């Protein structure tokens, strides 16, 4: 007898499938903009405000802003796109922060 997946797992799997499909499609459309972006505007604003931000941190900060924006858009009502994109941006942010922390730790131990 085949075991039925729990409801939570079943629903999450469907949504995560949509997440992967959306970001894979957008990756084909936009290429690797997250990998190649030089964050010139963010750097210019930081300089203008007298703030020094380590270059490794810009990508994490930019993705955090995207997570915030997707969550804030939910205050205007339900839109599935905001939830789907928010999951992808949150997942990206988690790994980007982990990478920066590893790099900073390596730098501190040298």
C-alpha atoms as a printed R data frame, in Angstrom:
    type eleno elety resid chain resno      x      y       z
1   ATOM     1    CA   UNK     A     1  0.000  0.000   0.000
2   ATOM     2    CA   UNK     A     2  1.411  3.372  -1.051
3   ATOM     3    CA   UNK     A     3  1.871  5.906   1.739
4   ATOM     4    CA   UNK     A     4  0.200  9.268   1.095
5   ATOM     5    CA   UNK     A     5  2.375 12.336   1.643
6   ATOM     6    CA   UNK     A     6  1.348 14.587   4.501
7   ATOM     7    CA   UNK     A     7 -0.681 17.608   3.334
8   ATOM     8    CA   UNK     A     8  2.064 20.078   4.269
9   ATOM     9    CA   UNK     A     9  4.671 18.191   2.245
10  ATOM    10    CA   UNK     A    10  2.333 17.788  -0.715
11  ATOM    11    CA   UNK     A    11  1.472 21.493  -0.868
12  ATOM    12    CA   UNK     A    12  5.066 22.616  -0.277
13  ATOM    13    CA   UNK     A    13  6.320 20.321  -3.057
14  ATOM    14    CA   UNK     A    14  3.857 21.821  -5.551
15  ATOM    15    CA   UNK     A    15  4.848 25.365  -4.616
16  ATOM    16    CA   UNK     A    16  8.585 24.622  -4.629
17  ATOM    17    CA   UNK     A    17  8.163 23.136  -8.096
18  ATOM    18    CA   UNK     A    18  6.673 26.458  -9.224
19  ATOM    19    CA   UNK     A    19  9.535 28.350  -7.578
20  ATOM    20    CA   UNK     A    20 12.164 26.340  -9.469
21  ATOM    21    CA   UNK     A    21 10.288 26.681 -12.773
22  ATOM    22    CA   UNK     A    22  9.970 30.466 -12.413
23  ATOM    23    CA   UNK     A    23 13.573 31.215 -11.487
24  ATOM    24    CA   UNK     A    24 14.905 28.802 -14.130
25  ATOM    25    CA   UNK     A    25 12.790 30.547 -16.785
26  ATOM    26    CA   UNK     A    26 13.884 33.983 -15.618
27  ATOM    27    CA   UNK     A    27 17.497 32.837 -15.559
28  ATOM    28    CA   UNK     A    28 17.174 32.004 -19.246
29  ATOM    29    CA   UNK     A    29 15.581 35.414 -19.916
30  ATOM    30    CA   UNK     A    30 17.940 37.597 -17.879
31  ATOM    31    CA   UNK     A    31 21.181 35.543 -17.801
32  ATOM    32    CA   UNK     A    32 23.299 35.754 -14.635
33  ATOM    33    CA   UNK     A    33 22.491 39.296 -13.560
34  ATOM    34    CA   UNK     A    34 22.887 38.394  -9.878
35  ATOM    35    CA   UNK     A    35 26.362 37.058 -10.599
36  ATOM    36    CA   UNK     A    36 27.518 39.909 -12.819
37  ATOM    37    CA   UNK     A    37 25.865 42.948 -11.254
38  ATOM    38    CA   UNK     A    38 28.368 45.513 -10.004
39  ATOM    39    CA   UNK     A    39 25.775 47.362  -7.870
40  ATOM    40    CA   UNK     A    40 26.945 50.733  -9.164
41  ATOM    41    CA   UNK     A    41 23.895 52.644  -7.932
42  ATOM    42    CA   UNK     A    42 23.963 51.071  -4.464
43  ATOM    43    CA   UNK     A    43 27.691 51.803  -4.211
44  ATOM    44    CA   UNK     A    44 27.155 55.396  -5.331
45  ATOM    45    CA   UNK     A    45 24.427 55.902  -2.715
46  ATOM    46    CA   UNK     A    46 26.602 54.371   0.017
47  ATOM    47    CA   UNK     A    47 29.465 56.689  -0.956
48  ATOM    48    CA   UNK     A    48 27.145 59.713  -1.059
49  ATOM    49    CA   UNK     A    49 25.911 58.892   2.452
50  ATOM    50    CA   UNK     A    50 29.441 58.366   3.716
51  ATOM    51    CA   UNK     A    51 28.998 54.620   4.270
52  ATOM    52    CA   UNK     A    52 31.669 52.015   3.569
53  ATOM    53    CA   UNK     A    53 30.204 48.641   2.654
54  ATOM    54    CA   UNK     A    54 32.425 45.646   1.963
55  ATOM    55    CA   UNK     A    55 32.053 44.692  -1.722
56  ATOM    56    CA   UNK     A    56 31.051 41.130  -0.777
57  ATOM    57    CA   UNK     A    57 28.014 42.465   1.087
58  ATOM    58    CA   UNK     A    58 26.230 44.308  -1.735
59  ATOM    59    CA   UNK     A    59 24.643 41.187  -3.258
60  ATOM    60    CA   UNK     A    60 23.319 40.077   0.150
61  ATOM    61    CA   UNK     A    61 21.937 43.542   0.873
62  ATOM    62    CA   UNK     A    62 20.292 43.789  -2.554
63  ATOM    63    CA   UNK     A    63 18.641 40.386  -2.186
64  ATOM    64    CA   UNK     A    64 17.457 41.317   1.324
65  ATOM    65    CA   UNK     A    65 15.754 44.360  -0.218
66  ATOM    66    CA   UNK     A    66 14.007 42.098  -2.745
67  ATOM    67    CA   UNK     A    67 12.781 39.827   0.082
68  ATOM    68    CA   UNK     A    68 11.430 42.851   1.961
69  ATOM    69    CA   UNK     A    69  9.733 44.201  -1.177
70  ATOM    70    CA   UNK     A    70  7.998 40.905  -1.954
71  ATOM    71    CA   UNK     A    71  6.759 40.617   1.642
72  ATOM    72    CA   UNK     A    72  5.594 44.232   1.715
73  ATOM    73    CA   UNK     A    73  3.644 43.780  -1.512
74  ATOM    74    CA   UNK     A    74  1.451 41.264   0.303
75  ATOM    75    CA   UNK     A    75  0.012 44.170   2.293
76  ATOM    76    CA   UNK     A    76 -1.776 45.127  -0.930
77  ATOM    77    CA   UNK     A    77 -3.521 41.771  -1.082
78  ATOM    78    CA   UNK     A    78 -2.869 38.250  -2.255
79  ATOM    79    CA   UNK     A    79 -0.727 37.754  -5.333
80  ATOM    80    CA   UNK     A    80  0.793 34.324  -5.846
81  ATOM    81    CA   UNK     A    81  3.761 35.802  -7.735
82  ATOM    82    CA   UNK     A    82  4.871 37.650  -4.600
83  ATOM    83    CA   UNK     A    83  4.867 34.430  -2.599
84  ATOM    84    CA   UNK     A    84  6.668 32.420  -5.306
85  ATOM    85    CA   UNK     A    85  9.330 35.086  -5.901
86  ATOM    86    CA   UNK     A    86  9.677 35.685  -2.163
87  ATOM    87    CA   UNK     A    87 10.567 32.035  -1.582
88  ATOM    88    CA   UNK     A    88 13.258 32.158  -4.270
89  ATOM    89    CA   UNK     A    89 14.710 35.456  -3.048
90  ATOM    90    CA   UNK     A    90 14.725 34.194   0.543
91  ATOM    91    CA   UNK     A    91 16.513 31.008  -0.490
92  ATOM    92    CA   UNK     A    92 19.050 33.010  -2.473
93  ATOM    93    CA   UNK     A    93 19.588 35.386   0.445
94  ATOM    94    CA   UNK     A    94 20.179 32.553   2.924
95  ATOM    95    CA   UNK     A    95 23.005 31.121   0.814
96  ATOM    96    CA   UNK     A    96 24.478 34.509  -0.096
97  ATOM    97    CA   UNK     A    97 24.718 35.498   3.582
98  ATOM    98    CA   UNK     A    98 26.300 32.124   4.385
99  ATOM    99    CA   UNK     A    99 28.895 32.651   1.620
100 ATOM   100    CA   UNK     A   100 29.767 36.148   2.851
101 ATOM   101    CA   UNK     A   101 30.072 34.928   6.440
102 ATOM   102    CA   UNK     A   102 32.407 32.108   5.357
103 ATOM   103    CA   UNK     A   103 34.538 34.572   3.371
104 ATOM   104    CA   UNK     A   104 34.717 37.020   6.266
105 ATOM   105    CA   UNK     A   105 35.630 34.223   8.669
106 ATOM   106    CA   UNK     A   106 38.423 33.046   6.351
107 ATOM   107    CA   UNK     A   107 39.695 36.638   6.103
108 ATOM   108    CA   UNK     A   108 39.664 37.016   9.905
109 ATOM   109    CA   UNK     A   109 41.674 33.821  10.453
110 ATOM   110    CA   UNK     A   110 44.487 34.836   8.056
